[in-house]
Amino acid sequence: MPTRRRALQQIGLATGAAALAPWSYCQARPQSSQGKLGVALVGLGYYSTDLLAPALQQTEHCYLAGIVTGTPSKVPAWQRRYGIPDENVYDYDNFDRIADNPAIDVVYVVLPNSMHAEYTIRAARAGKHVWCEKPMALDTAECQAMIDACAQHRVSLALGYRMQHEPNTQQLMAFATGKPYGLTQLVTAAAGFKGNFQGDPRPWRTRRAMGGGAMYDMGVYSLQAARYTIGEEPLWVNAQHQVLRPEIFDEVDETTLFQLTFPRGAVAQCTTSFGINVNYLHVTYADGWARLDPFSSYRDVGGEASEGRLLTPWTGNQQARQMDDDALALKQGRATRVPGEEGLRDIRVLEAVYQSAREGRPVKV
Ligand code: NAD
């Protein structure tokens, strides 16, 4: 019997062969004494430092076991704060040795977008499950290579789309499938913030080669919202860029507007920006409506829907919920909620958005 499955059965979590995803046949690895999966964060920038590491102090099914960083000066403070032993600290050169470390079950890639593919593939080759931040990668070829590497090495790949784990967002996803208000007809989604993007060197979010640009960073929230509130894949994209600060945005988009049309006639009007503070989602159904405002914040996502239905702001920790959902799925040998294929679908549309804006015409996805 495959070792992983045997291990899962020993801890009473196996769910039967039919329910097991291909990666569940990978090598068994010890878990921490509390039965939690060990997570190693790769890249100790803003999101790891301010959101993910604190959230991992609240998770039930996983814990912060290791770090991977190219900045040695960060290591002592992280080790002190989170009790990370020397043997679970890696840099980008010796990262592949993580294969030999049984304390690490999951590698969470939290690097600039252009580095997601390389570190996902290296983690998969090391036999570790991968959580990868959004956007998945620069293009569909990279996304496919990531999916293939994880399949080949029988590890799971989950995207860090935290909204898909958020309860009010899940309610809107349920409206798309259950159709209490009929078919979705119109979606208006806007996700952006005004940043100054100063610095030397220039922040990677302004660099094309690093996967910078509003569409890659925040546009995927608007795009995801259109896709999960309609429950279909877009057919056509029409997009426009706007740059008001060319001294900063000389390589990437500052603001992108994009319109999507869907197979059953729904349309989405999406906005994303590095220059406008905007954060709302309005959905019009054949027989009703729903709104989330804010819809992509870390906290207090909430709003209302037809017939006085309140979508009370959810005040829990989204990152903890996301990582617990995904860790529990791994422990139970189930597929995670947001697999690599979901990231690939977005990047396919994103490529069409950029092509449409470049060529000044609608583009078929
Ligand atoms: P950041 O710039 O704060 O951190 C990036 C880290 O990568 C830093 O520790 C930096 O030292 C390291 N790095 C390694 N090589 C680098 C290089 N060549 N150039 C620049 N940095 C390099 O970025 P962040 O805000 O933490 O974003 C990291 C990832 O997390 C991105 O993919 C971003 O989209 C994602 N993110 C997701 C959310 C979310 O809500 N899901 C929120 C913020 C960021």
Boltz pocket constraint, residues with backbone or C-beta under 6 A from the ligand:
constraints:
  - pocket:
      binder: B
      contacts: [[A, 43], [A, 44], [A, 45], [A, 46], [A, 47], [A, 48], [A, 70], [A, 71], [A, 109], [A, 110], [A, 111], [A, 112], [A, 113], [A, 133], [A, 134], [A, 135], [A, 160], [A, 161], [A, 162], [A, 204], [A, 216], [A, 217]]
      max_distance: 6.0
